[in-house]
Amino acid sequence: MKLRIGRIIAYIIGLVLTVFMFGYFRSFVFLMFFVIELVTAAADIASVIFLVQQVEFALEAPVISAEKKDPIPVVIRINNPTIVPSFELNVNLSTENSFYGTSGQTQIALPVRAHGETMRRFPLDFSLLGNYDFHVDLITVRDLLGFCDVKKAVDTDVAITVFPKKDRTIVFDPDRASAGMTEADESDRRGNDSSDVSEIREYVPGDRPRDIHWKLSAKKDELMVKQRSAMSDQQLVVVVEFTDILSDNDSIVEESYALGKELVRSGINASLMWWNAAEEDFHARRLSSIEDVDAAFIEMFSGRAARADDIDMLMRSVHPEIVNYLKVCYSDGQVQEIAVNGS
């Protein structure tokens, strides 16, 4: 409970004046006023404590995903089952974008209806991509006379994933696909992950260097290779390179998203890769359908967009089996798709 000292002092001064008037005029009317003022103050504080114990607070959103710059309302819902109202309920709303590592705090003041529900919609216009988490962990309710703010801990949140505009298209040059093509480790379209590895075994002469499991080999201090279920196919690997500038990263992601959908529509066997600085490893998703494209970017947004010092060197070090790839990056003041030949 936070006391508002100035308001309390003013009220005490009023009580003192009432006592003075009673002593001066010897009128029981002033004594009655004094008693009423005392009872009112006590009832006011007791009622706000009771209200805080009973009030229910919820944070809601009508959707779990949106497109960039679409207005999406976040809804605050307050249910008061008591007959005690309040002129002011303060909400401490925190916002975090995990993809860019940005956060903010917003204070919102709302009245509380007696014995009813209060609902307010706050339209938000998302200017950046990524996963947004809206969280409220504390509300404060002010009594009617303004003596104090009583706190209540709550734990409610909503998450909204903001995608690039889905209707954005790009003109795709097939030559760019052929320039970035490399031999894939899988000929099916199930996804570029460990579920397509049938076994991991020790290296024997004749195994391809691209099949070596470099991380496991380093741990075991001997070469280990990945035995996959199918081999020898061509795929286009698209590598996303982040920068240190939010707006540039937004443009890179928008281009990568549109490119991924265009590759799916064109029937090109493709995978999307990006560097995860927290895990110090690349994440990869095979793009077999539009749903795969959305899933890839949901996974991307769950991490942090961080610039790699030399992503081409990292590719050669972590994935030496990927010889050619198409890099989406920001260069010379614009987003570009650069074919990298590592052979």
N, C-alpha and C positions, 0 to 999 in steps of 0.2 A: 504494500500500500504506500502510495506517495502522497504526502500531505501537501496541500496548497496553503502555505503559511499566511500569505497575505489575506486570503479570503477568510481564514479562521480568525485572524486578528481583528478584521473588520466586524465579524459576527460577535466576537467577545466584547468589542467596544459597544456594540448595540445592546448586549446584555447588561453591561455596566451602566449605560445610560438609562435603561429601563429600571434598574435597581435605584439609581439616583432619583428618578422621577417618582418612584414609589416612596422613597424616604422623604422627599420634599413635599409631595402632595398628600401623602398618607392615604392614597386611593388604592383599594384592592384591585382596581382595573389594571393598574400597572403590574401588580403582583401576578395577576392572571396572565398578562402578556409575557412576563418573565418565565412562568411555568410552561406556557405554550412554546416559547422559543427554545427552552431546554429540551422538551419532549420532541419537538420537530427536528432538532439537530441530531438527537439520539436515534430517532426513527429513520432519518435520512441516511445515516451511516449504516445502520443495520439493514436497511432495505437494499442498498447498493451491494453490500456483501452477499446478501441472499440472491440478488439478481445475477451476480457474477457466478455463483455456484450453479445456477440453473440454466443460464443462457447457453445455447448451442451455436457453434460457428462452423461454417463450411466454405471451402474454396472449390469452385467448379469451373470447367471449361466444356463447351459443347463438342469439341473435336480434339483429337490427339495429334493431328497433323494439319499443316496449313502451307500455303505457298507464300513466297516472299512478298511483302507489302500488302497482303490480304488483311483487312481488319477482322480480328477475332476477339470476341468479348470474353473476358475473365469475369466470372460471376462470384460475388460475395453474398452468402446467404446467412442471415442471423435469425434464429428461432428463439423467441422469448415466451416461455409458458407461464410467466408470472404476470401480475397486474402492475408491476413496477416498471416504469419507463426510464429511459435515460436520454438526455439531450446529445450525448457524445460518447461514442465507442470508437476508440482509436485502434487501427490495424497497422501492424508493422509488416509490410509486404516486401519480401526479399526476392530478387530475380537473379538468376545465374544462367549464363550461356557456357556450358562445359566445353564446347568446341573451340571457342575463342578465349575462354578463361575470364570473361567479363562478368561483373556482378553490380548490383545496385540495391538501394533501399528506398522504399516509398512509404510515406505516412498517409493514411486515409482515415478521415473522420466521418462517422455515420451516426444518425440517431437510431435509437432502439424503441420500437413500438411496444406498448403494453399488450401482453397476451396476443401475440401475433408474429408474423414473419416479415422481416425486412430484407429486400433483395436489391442489389445494385449491380449494374453491368458496366464494365470498364473496357471499352473497345481499345485494343492494342494493335498498332501497325508495326509489324516486324520488318526492320530494315536490314537485318543480318540473318544469315542462314545458321542452322545448328539446332541443338537441343536446348530448349528453354525450360527451366524449372522454377515455378513460382511457389514460394513457401511462406507460410505464416506460422510462427512459433509462439507469438505473444499478442494478446489483446489487452487493452485497458479500458475500463468503464468508469465514467465520471458520475458522481452522485448529483442529484438535482440541485442542491445548494452550492455545489462546486467546492466542497471541502477537501476532497481527495480523489485520486485515481487508483482504482483497485485493479491489480494485474491478474490475468489468468493465462496459464500456459496451455497452448493448443498445439496440435501437430497435424497440419493439413497442407497438402500440396497438389499441384497439377503439373503435368509435363506436356509440352507441345513441341513437335519436331517441325521445323520450318524448312521446306524444300525449295529449290529453284522453281521458277515458273514451268509447269509441265507442258505448256503449249509452245515453248521455245524450241525451234528447230535450227539445225545448222546444215550447210551444204557440205557434204562429205565427199572428199576426193579419194577414190579407190586406191590411187597410187600411194597415199599416205598409209593405208592399211598394209599394202605389200611391202613398203619400206620398213614397217615396224614388225613384220611377221617374224616369228621364231618358232622352232620346233617345240610343240607342246609336250607336256609329260602325260597328258591324257587325251584320248581320241573321243571320249564321250563328253557330255555336257553336264556333268554332275557337280562340278565345283572344284576349285583348286585348293583343296585342304587335305588334312591327314586322313579323312575317310576314304580317299581314293588310293591310299597306300596299303597294299595287301600284307606286306611285312617289311621289317628292317633287319638287315643281316650284315655280316662282315664283308668287307670288300675282297673281291677276288680279281686276279688279272683278267682284263677284258671288259670289266664293268665301265660304263661311261662316266666320266668325271661329273657330268651334270646331274647324275643320280646320287651323288655323295650327300649324306646328311651332315652338313658341316658343323652344326651346333652339337649334335650328339657325338660326332667324331672327336670334337675338342674335349668333351667331358670324359670320354672313354680313353682318350689318347691313342685311338686307333681308328682307321677309316671304316665308316659304316655307310651302307647304301640303302636307298629306298627302292623297294620292289613294288612297282605300280601295276594296276590291273590292266592297263592298256597303254600303248605307246605310239609314237610316230604320227603326229598330226600337226597341222599348222594353226597357230593362234596369234592374235594381235594382243600384246600386252600394253596396256595404257597405264603409265606411271604419273601420279599426281604429285607435283612439287609445290609445297607451300612456301609462303614468304613470311616476313614479319609484319606485314601491313594487312589489316582486316579487310579493307575494301578490295585489295588485290586478290586475297584469298577467296573472297566471295565470287569474284569474276572467274577465277580458276575453277572453283567448284561448279559454277553454273555451266561453264564450257564443258567440263568433264561429264556432268550429268546429261546434257544434251547429246554429247558424243556417245555416251553409253547407250542411250535409247536409240540413237541412229544406227549403231552397230548391231543392236538386237534386231531392229526392223530390216536391216540389210542382210541378216543371216550370217554375219561374220563371227567366227569363233573368237571370243575376246575375254580377257580378264582385266580387272581393275586392281591396281596396287597403289599403296600410299605408305609413307613412313610414319610409324608410331614412335614418337620420341620417348614416351614413358616406358614402353616395353623394349625400346631399342631394337625394333624389328619391323619388317614390312608386314602389312596386312594385305590379303589378296582375296578377291571374290570373282568367281566366274560369272559372266553376264550371259545367261541363257534366255532370259525373259525380262519384260519390263518390271516384274516383281523383284527379280534379282537386282536390277539397278536400284530400286528403292531400298532394298535390304542392304545393299552395299553402302549406300550413303547414310542409312541409319547407323550402321556399324562405324562408319567413318566419323559421324558426329558424336558418337559416344566417347571418342578420344579427344585429343587436343591437337589443333592445327599448329604445328611447329616446324620451322624451317630447318632442313638438314644442310649442313655446311657444304657437302658435295654429294648429292643424291646419286650421281652417276658412279662415283667411287663406291658408294654403299651398295648399289646394285651389283657391281662387279664382285664385291666382297661377299655379300650375303647370298646373292643369286647368280653365281657364275654360269649357271646353266641357261640363263636367259640372255641370249646374245643380242638380239634386236628388240627394241621397244619404242613406243610412241610416248613422248613426254609432254604433258600439258603443264605449261609454266608461264610465268609473267616475265616478259623480256622486251626491252625497247619500248616501254610504255604501253604494252598491250599483251593480251593472252595469246600464246602461240602453241602450236602443236609441232614439236620437233622430233623427227625420226632419229633415233640414236642407234648407231651400228657399233656394237662392241666386239665384233670379230677381229 
